[in-house]
Amino acid sequence: MSFMEQSLTEAAPRAVRTVDNVDMLKAIADPTRVAILSALMKTRQDLPVMSVKELAAELGEPQTKLYRHVRQLETAGLIRVASTRMVSGILEQRYQASQQDLVLGRGFLQEHAEESVGVMQVLLDRFRDGFFVAFKADSQSTGEVPAAEEAYRKPALFFSDVRVSPAKAAELRGKLEEVMKDLNDANTEDPGGIPVNLLIGCYVPADSDPGR
């Protein structure tokens, strides 16, 4: 097998991109497309460039299953063709994310509530599935994990349904925003580190009444 690669000259990927149109929102309302996007955004520095064949190997999915999803992500502008190469006489396209981070605009999500629910469901399901895999692996371990790694390898899940003052609720939300801000800091990323998956959320029930 022989190949010759040609890079395409385009602007560098954006640092942060806000999801601000329905096509983008619909594109990430699917678990396979979110998995593809995650694979292409797994590092902020030097975003990966991968072919559909390489993505299929990374995700453990049939290559033929991914073409439609890749096209939809490209049409929505979330990924782009970064290079092409001839592999045994066949032109192969290799893709890169168009941004290092994605932000879901609150106002826009509220305007498109139906599509937004789909996105949130995909993200919640993705976290749930990954958490259970890690939880089962941890519960079935027989002491092979070094003690020094226990502090960060043990899955953690916390759920609270508690009544607090509005001031305390604002304080708690502020602390969560500080955690998110720290994680989004480019200096936090360690290319040689370990992947960490977090789901951070906080809400006040819609029918709550602070006076009762």
Secondary structure as UniProt FT lines:
FT   STRAND          3..7
FT   STRAND          14..19
FT   HELIX           22..27
FT   HELIX           31..40
FT   STRAND          50..51
FT   HELIX           52..59
FT   HELIX           63..75
FT   TURN            76..77
FT   STRAND          79..87
FT   TURN            88..89
FT   STRAND          90..97
FT   STRAND          99..104
FT   HELIX           106..111
FT   HELIX           113..140
FT   HELIX           147..153
FT   HELIX           166..183
FT   HELIX           186..188
FT   TURN            191..192
FT   TURN            206..207
FT   TURN            210..211
//
